[in-house]
Amino acid sequence: MYSHSDAKSYVISQGGVLASIRDQAEQDWIYGLTATTYGRLWIGYSDEVTEGTWVWDDGWTGSYTAWAGGEPNNAGGEDWAVTNWSGNNWNDLPDAGPGYNPTYALYTTAVPEPMTLAVLGLGAVGLLRRRRK
């Protein structure tokens, strides 16, 4: 189990950034590839700076979201997003807390196509994918 801050620090140390999910097709692909093996994944979406204003770590400004019903709800200082919550949905979670935090993070690194997606856990597991433009 990793806190969001631990996951983000690791990702930065690897030269990456927590991933953005830009459309339903990408959401479905990530869910299909990761849900049963990895479970919940930290993604790079947060309202840590201004409550209620969600921004992507990589600077992407698109409007796609996949929040579960009633989310984000900021219950208990939840400022960071996870995917694969209650199926193919997102939820906001606190930085750390028992029973909440994912063991993995989805992140991207600056490499030539195909883009490398990696999962943080006992070790980094690389997944290759071409990001659609």
Secondary structure, 3 states (H helix, E strand, C coil): CCCHHHHHHHHHHCCEEECCCCCHHHHHHHHHHHHHHHCCEEEEEECCCCCCCCEECCCCCCCCCCECCCCCCCCCCCCEEEEEECCCEEEEECCCCCCCCCCEEEEEECCCCCEEEEECCCCCEEEEECCCC
